[in-house]
């Protein structure tokens, strides 16, 4: 059974201490800011509040004085697996339930003016990672049961206005990564055993930003996020193994082995624009790329009668991102946001990994910001991500009846993710 307290604690920690790039794959644009209502349109060019410390540090040169943004959000992922007729009958009929469910998120963003042309700031937020937890006894338990991969970052930043039109910025990405993966082990006779791998690691990366303002009403932004290499290393933690399986694993040197689980958080580029078409209307857009082909995520599992290894590298594709949005100034107090975006898939949609049941997605967002005074405003946003139908057809060379993991064939249908976000901003 799932443990909602553990899941909530994991999500709350991620909400307070995480952050990295934003594009396809298992990275999100959503950290509770106004960008949620824009579906990320104009991500690197909006620069209207201190959240720009994270999205494009060069945008801090547009902010006066000291500014602070606090944000929070709730994510609900609706993901369900439907086993197909090709699934090995001995695995049963368990569909795993909803492996995602509720997760919180958010962040803190602060910008400080050293002078009109030099700004410093810090972001503490998170949008990289994946958390899945399937019900016990589901058909894919020998390949995925519980998996957590999250990057937590703190990003000190600096920006400099080089000229009236051109600004540059940079952030250090100090990332703390955590990895945990548990799968069932086929004991052939009797209850399943289990294999668990877990580790944490610190790694460094950098974000670089450019902002070019052709006029007070038009600007272009470009953000580069470097790769971050998380070198996880975990001892194999076995439990509930049948004596014969334990002896076989030991003979292969796998019972007490240390497993290397290198993960590369991918590098990426995001280019955006902001243009006011009238005193009330503005258009925003983005195009982005991320190098998920270098991700290196691994799948954990073992055929207990033929234990030649514990991990399998997964093959991913680079992703592309496109977004378009608008802002409408309803009154002096209210600014309304709306946007739509598409991110290409990083997996074959007919062969997705059970530990990562996500792929190409459409985003639809709307929201609003209300200025209460010159020093304070707040906002709320809603976004729906449609992931469509995803299939999987995983075959095993070793039959279940002699210790194999079996064939898992089926589909994830009408996958969707819902975000409800709120933020508060102060100017000092």
N, C-alpha and C positions, 0 to 999 in steps of 0.2 A: 504494500500500500504506500501511497505517496505521503510524504511528511510536509504539510504546508508550512509549518513553523520554520523548518530548515530552508525551504525555498524562499520564504519571505525574508529571512535573515540574509541569505545570499544576495537577493535582489537589493535589499536596503544598503548593504555594504558596497555593492556595485554602483548604486545611485550616488553615494557620497565620494567614492574614491576611484573613478575610472575615466578613461578617455583615449581616443585615437582618431584615426581618419574616418571619413564617412563616404560610403558608396554602396556597391552591391555586396554579394557574398553574405557574410554574417556581421557586417558593419551597418549601423543605422545612422541616419541624420538626426533622429529624434532624441533630444535631451531635455524636453520640456519647454523650450524657448518658443518664440514666435515663429521660428522656421517650421514648426509642426503644422501650423495653419497654412503655410505656403507650400507644403509638400516639398520643401527644400529649394524651391526656385530662388535664384539669386543668392545662393548660399555663401559664396565668397565675395559678394559685392554689396549686400544689404547694409551692413555696418551701421545699424541704427541704435544699437545698445551694446552693453559690455559683453554680450555673447560673441561678438566678433573676435574677442581674444582667442576663442576656440576655432571659429570658422575661417578667419583670416586676420592674423594679428596686425597686419598693416592698417586695417580699418580702425584701430584705436585712435589714429590721428584725427578722425572726425568727431571724437568725443571730447566734450569740455569737462574740466574739473575731474572729480572722482566719481565713478559710476559702479554700481553693484547690481547684479542680477542674480536672483535665486529662482530656481525652477524645479518643478516636480511633475511627474507624470505616472500614469498607470497604463501598462500594456496588457492586453488580453489576447493571447494567441489561440485561435481555433484551428487545431490540426488533428485530423483523425485518419487512421490507417484502415483500409479495407482489404483483408487478405483475399487473394485470388485463388483460383482452382489449382494453379501450379505450385502452391505452397505445400511443402512436405506434410503429409497428413499426421505424422508422428509429433509434429510441433504443436498440435492442437489448433484451436480456432480463436485464441485471444487476440483482440485488435489493439491492445496497448492503451486504450483510453485516449485522453487528450494529453500529449506529453509536454505541452507548453503551459497553458493556463495563464494565471495572473503573475505579473512581475512589475515592481516599481522601478522608477528611474528618476533622473534629474541632474542638477549640477549647480555649481557656484562659479560666477564669472566676475572679475574685478579689474577695473582699469584706473590708473592713476596718472595724472599729468605732472611730469617733471618740468615741462615748459610747453608753450603752445605747439612746438614741433616734435617733442620727444615724450613718449608715453611708455609706461611699463604696466604689466598686468599679470594675472594668474587665472587659470581655469582648472577646476577640479570637477571632472565629469566623466561620463562613460557611455560609449555606444558600440564597443566591439565585444563580440562573444556570442555564445550559444548555451542555453540551459534546456535540456530535455530530460524527462523522467517518465518512462513507460510503466504501465501497470505490470506487476509480476505475472509470469505465466504467459506473456504474449508471444506470438510466433517468432518474433525477431530477437528474443532474449539472449541468444548465443552470439549476437552481433552488436546489439545496443540495448542497454537497460537504463542506466543513468549516465549522463555526460554533462560536464560543466567546463567551459573554456571561456574565461573572461579576462580582459586586460583593464587594469585600473591605472589611471595616469594622473599626474600633476604636471601642469604645463606653465612654467614661468615664461613670460613673453616680453618683448620690447618692440617698439615701432618708432620710425623716424620719418618725418615729412621732409623729403629731399627738395621739393619745390612746391609751388602752389597746386600743381596737378598730380604729382607723383609721390607715393609713400611706399616704404618697405617695412617688413616686419618679420620677426622670427620667434619661434618657441622651442624650448627644450622639452621633449616628451619623456618624462621619467615614468616608465610603465612597470607596474607590478602585475604579473600574470599568475593566474591560478588555473590548474588543470586537474580534473578528476574524472575518471571513467570507470564504470563498473559494468561487467557483463556476466551472464550466467555461463557455467561450464557444464557440459553434458557428462554426467557420471555414468551414463548408459543404464544403470540399474539404480533405482532410488531417487531421492531428491537431487536437484541440481546443486553443484558447488558454485563458487564465484571467483572472479579475478578482479582486483581493484588496482588501479594505478593512480597516483596523485602526487603533485609537486607544485611548488611555487618558484618564481624567478623574477628578478629585476632586470630590466633592459632599458637602453636609451635610444631615442630617435629624435627627429627634429621636424618642425613644420616651418615652411617659408612662405611669405605672402607678399603680393604686390597689389597696389590699388592705384588706378589711374582715373582721375576725375576730369573729364573733358569740359564740364560745366557744373554749376551747383545742382543741376537736375539730372545729370548723367554720369555714370561711373562704371568702370570695369574692374573686376577682381580676378586674381589668380592665386591659388594655394597649392603648394606641393607638400605632401606628407611622405617622409622617408620610411623605408621598411624598419621594422623593429623585430629583432630575433630573440624569441623566448626559448631558452634551452632547458626544457624540462627533463628531469631524470628521476625515475621512480623505481623502487624495488617492487617486484611482483608480489602482491598481497593475496594469497590464496586462502580460501576458507571452504569448509564443507566438502573437501575432495574425497572421493572413494579411495581406499588404500592402493588399488591397482593403478589408478590414474596418477596418484601422487608419486608412486615409484617410477612410472613411465616419464613423467615430467622431470623428475630428478635425474634420470638416466640421460636425458637430453640437455641437461644443464639449465633448465628453465625454472626450476622450483625456487631458487634463490637469486635469480638473475636481476641485474639492474637494467632498466629499459630506457633508452634515449628517445625522447619525444620532442624533437625540434619543431617549432612552429614559427613561421615568418608572417607577422602582420604586414600586409602588402603595402607597397608604396602606391601613391596615387596623385592625380592632378584634378583640380576642379576649377573651371573658368566660369565666371558669371557676369551678369550685367544688371544694372538698375537704371531705368529711364522714366522720368515723369513726362507723361504725354499731355497733362493739363494740371492745373492747381489741385485737382481732386484725384486724378488717376495716375498710377505708376505701373509699369510692366517690369517683370523680373524674369530672368532665365538662367539656366545652368547647363553645362555639359561637363562630364567627368569620366575618368578612367581609373581603374585599379587593377593591379597585377596579381590577381588571385591564382594565376598559374604557378606562383612561387610560394603559395600558402603552406603546403606541406603538412596539413592536418592528417592524422593517422586514425585508422580504424583498429580497435582493439578486439581480440578474440583468439580462440585456439580450438583446433580440432583435437580433441583429447586423446584419440588413438594414433594421431600423426602430428605431434607437437613440434613443428619445425620453426615456429616463430610466433610472436605475440601481437605484432602490429603489421598493418598494411598501409602503404602510402596511397592517398586518394588523388585522382587526377582532376584538376580544375582548370577552368578557362578564365582569362581576363574578362572584366565586366565594363560595360559602358552605361552612362547615366545621362538622362535628358529630362529637364524640368522647365515648366513655364507657369508663371503665376502673376497675380495682380494685387494691388493695394488700392483701396478706395477710402478717401478721407470723408467720412460721413458728416463730421462736424469738427470743431476745434478740439473736442475731447476724444472722439472715436476714430480709430483707424481699423478698417476691415481687411482681412487677408484671405486669399484663396489660391490654390495651386494644384497642379497635376504633374506627376513624374513617372518615368519608366526606367527601370534598371534591368539590364540584360542578365541572363542566367550564367552562373558559374559552374553548373553541372548539366549533364544531359538530363532533360526533363523526364525521360523514361528510365533513368538509372540513378536516382538520387540516393545518397547515403542515408542510412537509417539514423545516424547520429546528427545529421544536418538536413532535416526535411523542409528545406527552403530553396528557392531558386529565383527565376525572373519574377518581377513584381511591378504592379501599378500602384501608385500612391494618389490619394485624393484627400486634400486637406482644406479646412476653412477655420477661421478664428477671428479674434478681434483684440485690440489693445485700447484701454481707456486711460487717458491722462487725468489724474485726479488733481494734481498741482504741478508746478514747475519742477518739483523735486521727486515726485512719485507717480508711477503709473503701473498698471497691472494688465494682464491679459489671460485669455483662455483659448485653447485650440482643440480641434478634433481631427483625427486622420484615420483613414481606412486604407490598409494595404491588402490588395487582392493578389494572392499567389497562384490561383488557378489549380489545375489538377497536375499532380506529379506521380510518376510511376516508379516502380523498382522491380528488378528481376535479378535477384542474386542467387547464384547456384553454388553448391558445395560439391567438392569432389569425393567427400567421405560421407557415406550414409549415416543418418541419425542413429540407427540401431547399433552402430559400432563406434559411436563417439563423435560423429560429425555434427556440423551446425545446420545442415539441411538447406533446402531451397526456400527462399522467401520471395514470393511474387505477389504484387498487389499495387494499391494506389492510395495516395493522399488526395482526397477530393475537396474542391472548393475551400482551399486554405485561405484564411484571413486573419489579419492582425488589426486590433483597434487600439488607438492611442487617445487618451484624454489627458491634456496637459494644462498647466497653469504656471504663470511666472509673475514676479514682482521686481520692479526696477527702481532704484534710488539714485539720485544725483546729489552730490555733496558739495 
